[in-house]
Amino acid sequence: MDNKVIELIKKYPNDSELGNAIRRMYFSQSHNGEKIFESPDKGKTIYSRQSGETERTLVTNQMEIPF
């Protein structure tokens, strides 16, 4: 078993917390550096965040959005 997973199992004995930690690790490795663009209001407001992260920033320059 991967040593990182073993460390996470020891650090997070709660199954829910362990699952969250493993998902964060997976997404950070599989989607490394990808930006995600989200809009809660059908495009009026657009936010961006790094894949695997929850902190987002408001996009004020439409040139930042890849089409």
C-alpha positions in Angstrom: 0.0 0.0 0.0 1.2 3.5 -0.8 3.0 5.1 2.2 1.0 8.3 1.8 -2.2 6.4 2.2 -0.9 4.7 5.3 0.0 8.1 6.8 -3.5 9.4 6.0 -5.1 6.4 7.7 -3.1 7.0 10.8 -3.8 10.8 10.8 -7.6 10.5 10.0 -9.2 7.7 12.0 -12.7 9.0 11.1 -13.8 7.5 7.7 -15.4 10.7 6.5 -12.2 12.8 7.2 -10.1 10.0 5.6 -12.2 10.0 2.5 -11.9 13.7 2.1 -8.2 13.6 2.6 -7.8 10.8 0.0 -10.0 12.7 -2.5 -7.9 15.9 -2.1 -4.7 13.9 -2.6 -6.2 12.2 -5.7 -7.5 15.4 -7.3 -4.3 17.3 -6.6 -2.3 14.6 -8.4 -4.6 13.8 -11.3 -5.7 17.4 -12.1 -2.5 19.1 -11.2 -2.7 22.8 -11.8 -6.0 22.8 -13.8 -8.2 25.8 -13.2 -12.0 25.3 -12.8 -14.5 28.1 -13.7 -17.8 28.1 -11.9 -20.9 30.3 -12.1 -23.7 30.1 -9.5 -26.0 32.4 -11.4 -25.8 31.2 -15.1 -22.8 33.3 -16.1 -23.5 36.6 -14.5 -20.8 36.1 -11.9 -17.8 33.8 -12.6 -15.4 32.3 -10.1 -12.2 30.4 -10.6 -10.4 27.9 -8.4 -7.6 25.4 -8.7 -8.7 21.8 -9.1 -9.0 20.1 -5.7 -9.3 23.4 -3.8 -12.3 25.1 -2.3 -11.1 28.7 -2.1 -12.2 30.6 -5.2 -11.6 34.1 -6.6 -14.0 36.3 -8.6 -13.0 36.6 -12.3 -13.2 40.3 -13.2 -11.3 40.0 -16.6 -13.1 37.9 -19.2 -9.7 37.3 -20.9 -8.8 34.9 -18.0 -11.5 32.5 -19.2 -10.3 30.0 -21.8 -12.8 29.3 -24.6 
